[in-house]
């Protein structure tokens, strides 16, 4: 990957401040803008990968726009995703530590402390 020049990094940062906003610690572009469009506007050897790195450092990781695999999730959707991830973690723990000898005591204490202690199959 080609490195972005210092001057192009500065230009990218200035443009990102105009066309990208922070929402709850994540970045969202104004309509019609993307990492690709910022890169093409900057020009030269600047790529969307370079812009994504600058954006993550300055503003945060990207929120996918509606219709592109994401959009703003509702609290209910987020809770469902968290529950699904907890189930996946429990399944992985069961495979890695079926007798609950390695992760057992420490994980039980941590789960109890944060209120997520749940019965596992």
C-alpha positions in Angstrom: 0.0 0.0 0.0 1.3 3.4 -0.9 1.7 5.8 2.0 -0.2 9.1 1.9 1.9 12.2 1.9 1.8 14.6 4.9 0.2 17.3 2.8 -2.5 15.0 1.5 -3.1 13.8 5.1 -3.7 17.4 6.2 -5.9 18.0 3.2 -7.8 14.8 3.9 -8.3 15.8 7.5 -9.6 19.3 6.5 -12.0 17.8 4.0 -13.2 15.1 6.5 -14.0 17.8 9.0 -16.4 19.3 6.4 -18.1 16.1 5.1 -17.9 13.6 8.0 -19.4 13.9 11.5 -19.0 12.0 14.8 -22.1 10.3 16.1 -21.7 8.4 19.4 -18.0 8.0 18.7 -18.5 6.7 15.2 -18.1 8.5 11.8 -20.9 9.2 9.4 -20.6 10.8 6.0 -22.8 13.5 4.6 -25.0 12.2 1.7 -23.0 11.5 -1.4 -19.6 11.3 0.4 -17.5 8.3 1.2 -13.9 7.3 1.7 -13.7 6.7 -2.0 -15.0 10.2 -2.9 -12.7 11.9 -0.4 -9.7 10.0 -1.9 -10.7 11.0 -5.5 -11.2 14.6 -4.4 -7.7 14.7 -2.8 -6.3 13.0 -5.9 -2.7 12.0 -6.5 -1.8 8.6 -5.0 -4.4 8.9 -2.2 -6.6 5.8 -1.9 -9.7 5.1 0.0 -7.6 2.9 2.4 -5.5 6.0 3.2 -8.7 8.0 3.8 -10.2 5.3 6.0 -7.1 5.3 8.2 -7.2 9.1 8.6 -10.9 9.1 9.2 -10.6 6.4 11.9 -7.9 8.3 13.7 -9.6 11.7 13.5 -13.3 10.9 13.7 -13.8 7.2 14.4 -14.9 3.9 12.7 -17.5 4.3 10.0 -21.2 3.8 10.6 -22.5 2.1 7.4 -25.1 4.3 5.7 -28.7 3.0 5.4 -28.9 0.6 2.5 -25.3 -0.4 2.7 -25.4 -3.2 5.3 -26.1 -1.0 8.3 -27.6 2.2 9.2 -28.5 3.2 12.7 -29.6 0.2 14.6 -32.5 0.5 17.1 -31.9 -0.3 20.7 -33.9 -3.5 20.3 -31.7 -4.6 17.4 -28.6 -3.8 19.4 -29.8 -5.8 22.3 -30.5 -8.8 20.0 -27.0 -8.5 18.5 -25.5 -8.4 22.0 -27.5 -11.5 23.1 -26.4 -13.3 19.9 -22.8 -12.4 20.6 -23.1 -13.6 24.2 -24.4 -16.9 23.0 -21.6 -17.2 20.5 -19.0 -16.5 23.2 -20.6 -19.1 25.4 -20.4 -21.6 22.6 -16.7 -20.8 22.0 -16.0 -21.0 25.7 -17.7 -24.4 25.8 -15.5 -25.7 23.0 -12.3 -24.2 24.4 -12.9 -25.1 28.1 -15.6 -27.8 28.2 -15.0 -28.6 31.9 -14.9 -24.9 32.9 -11.5 -25.4 34.4 -9.6 -22.5 32.7 -12.2 -19.8 32.2 -14.6 -20.8 34.9 -13.8 -19.0 38.1 -12.6 -15.7 36.5 -15.3 -15.6 33.9 -18.1 -16.4 36.4 -16.9 -13.6 38.6 -16.7 -11.1 35.7 -20.1 -12.1 34.3 -21.7 -11.9 37.7 -20.1 -8.4 38.3 -21.6 -7.0 35.1 -25.0 -8.8 35.4 -24.6 -11.0 32.4 -24.3 -14.3 34.2 -26.6 -16.7 32.3 -27.2 -20.4 32.4 -25.4 -22.2 29.6 -26.3 -25.5 27.8 
